[in-house]
Amino acid sequence: MQNSLTRKLATLAELSPDDRQAIEHALTATRFVPPKQTLVYEGDTPDVTHAILDGFACRSKHLDDGGRQIVAYVLPGDFGAFQGAAAVTLDYSVTALSGCLVAEIPRSLMLRLLARESPGVTLVPPVVVVDELKRGILVERCSLPQIRERFYAITRTRRFPNPLVRELLEGAPGA
């Protein structure tokens, strides 16, 4: 059975079996959010895009008097906070109005999906779309060696630290 996001996207464009598979893969990390729980807060810069698969949510802005104004309702098949591939600071909050099944799509996966569907040129690190390049779905047109990206290993202080992670972090360049 198709999920609500795939059904909605299929009304906007014809989806190939590969497209449907890519969307299904993007929606594997799901969680249940109870009513009145906020998914993202105004001022956050989320590293995931939230897709509402079931239930109802709203986008709201906080007012100067302490209240809030609902600016949009989020229905099944909608993105709660869609920032695409960019790191964007939100000017709204997203709160569950009912219990919601929410898929959390990492930014790198959104990059892959957007690059697949872009009719023009999309600038993405090749490591993000390596599978699509190998299968010929995407073609690398040029390399921009002057653009560099740094990756950092970040962990929370853990109650039961993993010695393997500590060893990897200590041996990392710049550590």
C-alpha positions as protocol buffer text, in pm:
chain_id: "A"
residue {
  index: 1
  type: MET
  ca { x: 0 y: 0 z: 0 }
}
residue {
  index: 2
  type: GLN
  ca { x: 133 y: 345 z: -91 }
}
residue {
  index: 3
  type: ASN
  ca { x: 199 y: 601 z: 176 }
}
residue {
  index: 4
  type: SER
  ca { x: 27 y: 940 z: 172 }
}
residue {
  index: 5
  type: LEU
  ca { x: 336 y: 1127 z: 47 }
}
residue {
  index: 6
  type: THR
  ca { x: 384 y: 898 z: -255 }
}
residue {
  index: 7
  type: ARG
  ca { x: 12 y: 925 z: -337 }
}
residue {
  index: 8
  type: LYS
  ca { x: 26 y: 1305 z: -320 }
}
residue {
  index: 9
  type: LEU
  ca { x: 345 y: 1330 z: -531 }
}
residue {
  index: 10
  type: ALA
  ca { x: 194 y: 1092 z: -788 }
}
residue {
  index: 11
  type: THR
  ca { x: -88 y: 1344 z: -844 }
}
residue {
  index: 12
  type: LEU
  ca { x: 170 y: 1611 z: -932 }
}
residue {
  index: 13
  type: ALA
  ca { x: 399 y: 1409 z: -1162 }
}
residue {
  index: 14
  type: GLU
  ca { x: 433 y: 1064 z: -1309 }
}
residue {
  index: 15
  type: LEU
  ca { x: 649 y: 853 z: -1078 }
}
residue {
  index: 16
  type: SER
  ca { x: 863 y: 574 z: -1218 }
}
residue {
  index: 17
  type: PRO
  ca { x: 916 y: 256 z: -1015 }
}
residue {
  index: 18
  type: ASP
  ca { x: 1265 y: 389 z: -929 }
}
residue {
  index: 19
  type: ASP
  ca { x: 1109 y: 715 z: -807 }
}
residue {
  index: 20
  type: ARG
  ca { x: 861 y: 528 z: -590 }
}
residue {
  index: 21
  type: GLN
  ca { x: 1138 y: 312 z: -447 }
}
residue {
  index: 22
  type: ALA
  ca { x: 1353 y: 619 z: -370 }
}
residue {
  index: 23
  type: ILE
  ca { x: 1060 y: 786 z: -190 }
}
residue {
  index: 24
  type: GLU
  ca { x: 981 y: 470 z: 8 }
}
residue {
  index: 25
  type: HIS
  ca { x: 1348 y: 443 z: 108 }
}
residue {
  index: 26
  type: ALA
  ca { x: 1345 y: 806 z: 223 }
}
residue {
  index: 27
  type: LEU
  ca { x: 1051 y: 736 z: 455 }
}
residue {
  index: 28
  type: THR
  ca { x: 1198 y: 448 z: 654 }
}
residue {
  index: 29
  type: ALA
  ca { x: 1287 y: 649 z: 967 }
}
residue {
  index: 30
  type: THR
  ca { x: 947 y: 713 z: 1122 }
}
residue {
  index: 31
  type: ARG
  ca { x: 824 y: 795 z: 1469 }
}
residue {
  index: 32
  type: PHE
  ca { x: 491 y: 857 z: 1639 }
}
residue {
  index: 33
  type: VAL
  ca { x: 439 y: 1210 z: 1769 }
}
residue {
  index: 34
  type: PRO
  ca { x: 160 y: 1252 z: 2026 }
}
residue {
  index: 35
  type: PRO
  ca { x: -90 y: 1540 z: 2007 }
}
residue {
  index: 36
  type: LYS
  ca { x: 32 y: 1884 z: 2116 }
}
residue {
  index: 37
  type: GLN
  ca { x: 400 y: 1787 z: 2083 }
}
residue {
  index: 38
  type: THR
  ca { x: 616 y: 2026 z: 1881 }
}
residue {
  index: 39
  type: LEU
  ca { x: 829 y: 1867 z: 1609 }
}
residue {
  index: 40
  type: VAL
  ca { x: 1041 y: 2174 z: 1537 }
}
residue {
  index: 41
  type: TYR
  ca { x: 1047 y: 2515 z: 1698 }
}
residue {
  index: 42
  type: GLU
  ca { x: 1057 y: 2860 z: 1545 }
}
residue {
  index: 43
  type: GLY
  ca { x: 1426 y: 2954 z: 1523 }
}
residue {
  index: 44
  type: ASP
  ca { x: 1543 y: 2592 z: 1482 }
}
residue {
  index: 45
  type: THR
  ca { x: 1767 y: 2487 z: 1194 }
}
residue {
  index: 46
  type: PRO
  ca { x: 1657 y: 2125 z: 1153 }
}
residue {
  index: 47
  type: ASP
  ca { x: 1884 y: 1869 z: 990 }
}
residue {
  index: 48
  type: VAL
  ca { x: 1586 y: 1662 z: 875 }
}
residue {
  index: 49
  type: THR
  ca { x: 1274 y: 1728 z: 674 }
}
residue {
  index: 50
  type: HIS
  ca { x: 953 y: 1607 z: 840 }
}
residue {
  index: 51
  type: ALA
  ca { x: 691 y: 1436 z: 623 }
}
residue {
  index: 52
  type: ILE
  ca { x: 353 y: 1381 z: 787 }
}
residue {
  index: 53
  type: LEU
  ca { x: 237 y: 1033 z: 685 }
}
residue {
  index: 54
  type: ASP
  ca { x: -68 y: 1013 z: 910 }
}
residue {
  index: 55
  type: GLY
  ca { x: -241 y: 1260 z: 1140 }
}
residue {
  index: 56
  type: PHE
  ca { x: -267 y: 1637 z: 1141 }
}
residue {
  index: 57
  type: ALA
  ca { x: -23 y: 1911 z: 1242 }
}
residue {
  index: 58
  type: CYS
  ca { x: 6 y: 2286 z: 1203 }
}
residue {
  index: 59
  type: ARG
  ca { x: 267 y: 2549 z: 1134 }
}
residue {
  index: 60
  type: SER
  ca { x: 246 y: 2842 z: 1372 }
}
residue {
  index: 61
  type: LYS
  ca { x: 427 y: 3165 z: 1453 }
}
residue {
  index: 62
  type: HIS
  ca { x: 473 y: 3304 z: 1801 }
}
residue {
  index: 63
  type: LEU
  ca { x: 322 y: 3647 z: 1856 }
}
residue {
  index: 64
  type: ASP
  ca { x: 465 y: 3934 z: 2059 }
}
residue {
  index: 65
  type: ASP
  ca { x: 186 y: 3899 z: 2315 }
}
residue {
  index: 66
  type: GLY
  ca { x: 288 y: 3536 z: 2388 }
}
residue {
  index: 67
  type: GLY
  ca { x: 15 y: 3378 z: 2179 }
}
residue {
  index: 68
  type: ARG
  ca { x: 57 y: 3192 z: 1854 }
}
residue {
  index: 69
  type: GLN
  ca { x: -97 y: 3222 z: 1510 }
}
residue {
  index: 70
  type: ILE
  ca { x: -160 y: 2909 z: 1302 }
}
residue {
  index: 71
  type: VAL
  ca { x: -36 y: 2991 z: 953 }
}
residue {
  index: 72
  type: ALA
  ca { x: -96 y: 2652 z: 785 }
}
residue {
  index: 73
  type: TYR
  ca { x: -243 y: 2311 z: 849 }
}
residue {
  index: 74
  type: VAL
  ca { x: -26 y: 2013 z: 764 }
}
residue {
  index: 75
  type: LEU
  ca { x: -215 y: 1711 z: 629 }
}
residue {
  index: 76
  type: PRO
  ca { x: -103 y: 1355 z: 555 }
}
residue {
  index: 77
  type: GLY
  ca { x: 133 y: 1367 z: 257 }
}
residue {
  index: 78
  type: ASP
  ca { x: 258 y: 1718 z: 340 }
}
residue {
  index: 79
  type: PHE
  ca { x: 599 y: 1824 z: 464 }
}
residue {
  index: 80
  type: GLY
  ca { x: 583 y: 1976 z: 811 }
}
residue {
  index: 81
  type: ALA
  ca { x: 906 y: 2169 z: 780 }
}
residue {
  index: 82
  type: PHE
  ca { x: 1043 y: 2153 z: 428 }
}
residue {
  index: 83
  type: GLN
  ca { x: 1376 y: 2323 z: 386 }
}
residue {
  index: 84
  type: GLY
  ca { x: 1490 y: 2098 z: 103 }
}
residue {
  index: 85
  type: ALA
  ca { x: 1865 y: 2061 z: 99 }
}
residue {
  index: 86
  type: ALA
  ca { x: 1949 y: 2394 z: 259 }
}
residue {
  index: 87
  type: ALA
  ca { x: 2019 y: 2461 z: 623 }
}
residue {
  index: 88
  type: VAL
  ca { x: 1740 y: 2709 z: 689 }
}
residue {
  index: 89
  type: THR
  ca { x: 1640 y: 2871 z: 1016 }
}
residue {
  index: 90
  type: LEU
  ca { x: 1265 y: 2827 z: 1047 }
}
residue {
  index: 91
  type: ASP
  ca { x: 1037 y: 3123 z: 1109 }
}
residue {
  index: 92
  type: TYR
  ca { x: 758 y: 2894 z: 1230 }
}
residue {
  index: 93
  type: SER
  ca { x: 701 y: 2596 z: 1460 }
}
residue {
  index: 94
  type: VAL
  ca { x: 538 y: 2265 z: 1363 }
}
residue {
  index: 95
  type: THR
  ca { x: 312 y: 2105 z: 1624 }
}
residue {
  index: 96
  type: ALA
  ca { x: 108 y: 1783 z: 1610 }
}
residue {
  index: 97
  type: LEU
  ca { x: -265 y: 1852 z: 1643 }
}
residue {
  index: 98
  type: SER
  ca { x: -346 y: 1480 z: 1656 }
}
residue {
  index: 99
  type: GLY
  ca { x: -121 y: 1179 z: 1693 }
}
residue {
  index: 100
  type: CYS
  ca { x: 105 y: 1185 z: 1386 }
}
residue {
  index: 101
  type: LEU
  ca { x: 319 y: 930 z: 1209 }
}
residue {
  index: 102
  type: VAL
  ca { x: 618 y: 1136 z: 1095 }
}
residue {
  index: 103
  type: ALA
  ca { x: 903 y: 1040 z: 862 }
}
residue {
  index: 104
  type: GLU
  ca { x: 1231 y: 1218 z: 927 }
}
residue {
  index: 105
  type: ILE
  ca { x: 1429 y: 1256 z: 605 }
}
residue {
  index: 106
  type: PRO
  ca { x: 1795 y: 1354 z: 649 }
}
residue {
  index: 107
  type: ARG
  ca { x: 1923 y: 1652 z: 448 }
}
residue {
  index: 108
  type: SER
  ca { x: 2164 y: 1431 z: 247 }
}
residue {
  index: 109
  type: LEU
  ca { x: 1872 y: 1212 z: 138 }
}
residue {
  index: 110
  type: MET
  ca { x: 1671 y: 1520 z: 39 }
}
residue {
  index: 111
  type: LEU
  ca { x: 1971 y: 1627 z: -172 }
}
residue {
  index: 112
  type: ARG
  ca { x: 1959 y: 1293 z: -350 }
}
residue {
  index: 113
  type: LEU
  ca { x: 1586 y: 1315 z: -417 }
}
residue {
  index: 114
  type: LEU
  ca { x: 1606 y: 1674 z: -538 }
}
residue {
  index: 115
  type: ALA
  ca { x: 1904 y: 1601 z: -764 }
}
residue {
  index: 116
  type: ARG
  ca { x: 1717 y: 1310 z: -924 }
}
residue {
  index: 117
  type: GLU
  ca { x: 1416 y: 1527 z: -1007 }
}
residue {
  index: 118
  type: SER
  ca { x: 1585 y: 1852 z: -1106 }
}
residue {
  index: 119
  type: PRO
  ca { x: 1536 y: 1931 z: -1476 }
}
residue {
  index: 120
  type: GLY
  ca { x: 1850 y: 2147 z: -1473 }
}
residue {
  index: 121
  type: VAL
  ca { x: 2178 y: 2140 z: -1289 }
}
residue {
  index: 122
  type: THR
  ca { x: 2202 y: 2060 z: -919 }
}
residue {
  index: 123
  type: LEU
  ca { x: 2518 y: 2121 z: -717 }
}
residue {
  index: 124
  type: VAL
  ca { x: 2567 y: 1833 z: -474 }
}
residue {
  index: 125
  type: PRO
  ca { x: 2871 y: 1655 z: -334 }
}
residue {
  index: 126
  type: PRO
  ca { x: 2927 y: 1337 z: -541 }
}
residue {
  index: 127
  type: VAL
  ca { x: 2942 y: 1129 z: -222 }
}
residue {
  index: 128
  type: VAL
  ca { x: 2572 y: 1206 z: -168 }
}
residue {
  index: 129
  type: VAL
  ca { x: 2462 y: 1069 z: -507 }
}
residue {
  index: 130
  type: VAL
  ca { x: 2718 y: 794 z: -566 }
}
residue {
  index: 131
  type: ASP
  ca { x: 2451 y: 527 z: -627 }
}
residue {
  index: 132
  type: GLU
  ca { x: 2266 y: 743 z: -881 }
}
residue {
  index: 133
  type: LEU
  ca { x: 2595 y: 817 z: -1062 }
}
residue {
  index: 134
  type: LYS
  ca { x: 2683 y: 445 z: -1078 }
}
residue {
  index: 135
  type: ARG
  ca { x: 2338 y: 352 z: -1213 }
}
residue {
  index: 136
  type: GLY
  ca { x: 2342 y: 632 z: -1471 }
}
residue {
  index: 137
  type: ILE
  ca { x: 2039 y: 810 z: -1324 }
}
residue {
  index: 138
  type: LEU
  ca { x: 2259 y: 1119 z: -1276 }
}
residue {
  index: 139
  type: VAL
  ca { x: 2557 y: 1238 z: -1478 }
}
residue {
  index: 140
  type: GLU
  ca { x: 2844 y: 1438 z: -1331 }
}
residue {
  index: 141
  type: ARG
  ca { x: 2893 y: 1735 z: -1564 }
}
residue {
  index: 142
  type: CYS
  ca { x: 3184 y: 1907 z: -1394 }
}
residue {
  index: 143
  type: SER
  ca { x: 3393 y: 1909 z: -1081 }
}
residue {
  index: 144
  type: LEU
  ca { x: 3441 y: 2219 z: -867 }
}
residue {
  index: 145
  type: PRO
  ca { x: 3759 y: 2146 z: -668 }
}
residue {
  index: 146
  type: GLN
  ca { x: 3763 y: 2498 z: -521 }
}
residue {
  index: 147
  type: ILE
  ca { x: 3447 y: 2415 z: -324 }
}
residue {
  index: 148
  type: ARG
  ca { x: 3523 y: 2206 z: -18 }
}
residue {
  index: 149
  type: GLU
  ca { x: 3308 y: 2057 z: 251 }
}
residue {
  index: 150
  type: ARG
  ca { x: 3420 y: 1963 z: 599 }
}
residue {
  index: 151
  type: PHE
  ca { x: 3267 y: 1680 z: 797 }
}
residue {
  index: 152
  type: TYR
  ca { x: 3282 y: 1661 z: 1174 }
}
residue {
  index: 153
  type: ALA
  ca { x: 3215 y: 1372 z: 1407 }
}
residue {
  index: 154
  type: ILE
  ca { x: 2992 y: 1498 z: 1687 }
}
residue {
  index: 155
  type: THR
  ca { x: 2871 y: 1290 z: 1976 }
}
residue {
  index: 156
  type: ARG
  ca { x: 2680 y: 1360 z: 2290 }
}
residue {
  index: 157
  type: THR
  ca { x: 2838 y: 1273 z: 2620 }
}
residue {
  index: 158
  type: ARG
  ca { x: 2718 y: 920 z: 2676 }
}
residue {
  index: 159
  type: ARG
  ca { x: 2648 y: 747 z: 3001 }
}
residue {
  index: 160
  type: PHE
  ca { x: 2811 y: 430 z: 2864 }
}
residue {
  index: 161
  type: PRO
  ca { x: 3070 y: 557 z: 2614 }
}
residue {
  index: 162
  type: ASN
  ca { x: 3158 y: 333 z: 2320 }
}
residue {
  index: 163
  type: PRO
  ca { x: 3537 y: 275 z: 2323 }
}
residue {
  index: 164
  type: LEU
  ca { x: 3543 y: 218 z: 1945 }
}
residue {
  index: 165
  type: VAL
  ca { x: 3391 y: 559 z: 1879 }
}
residue {
  index: 166
  type: ARG
  ca { x: 3643 y: 720 z: 2117 }
}
residue {
  index: 167
  type: GLU
  ca { x: 3930 y: 545 z: 1934 }
}
residue {
  index: 168
  type: LEU
  ca { x: 3800 y: 663 z: 1594 }
}
residue {
  index: 169
  type: LEU
  ca { x: 3758 y: 1021 z: 1714 }
}
residue {
  index: 170
  type: GLU
  ca { x: 4103 y: 1033 z: 1872 }
}
residue {
  index: 171
  type: GLY
  ca { x: 4263 y: 911 z: 1547 }
}
residue {
  index: 172
  type: ALA
  ca { x: 4072 y: 1156 z: 1326 }
}
residue {
  index: 173
  type: PRO
  ca { x: 4266 y: 1440 z: 1160 }
}
residue {
  index: 174
  type: GLY
  ca { x: 4227 y: 1762 z: 1356 }
}
residue {
  index: 175
  type: ALA
  ca { x: 4128 y: 1580 z: 1675 }
}
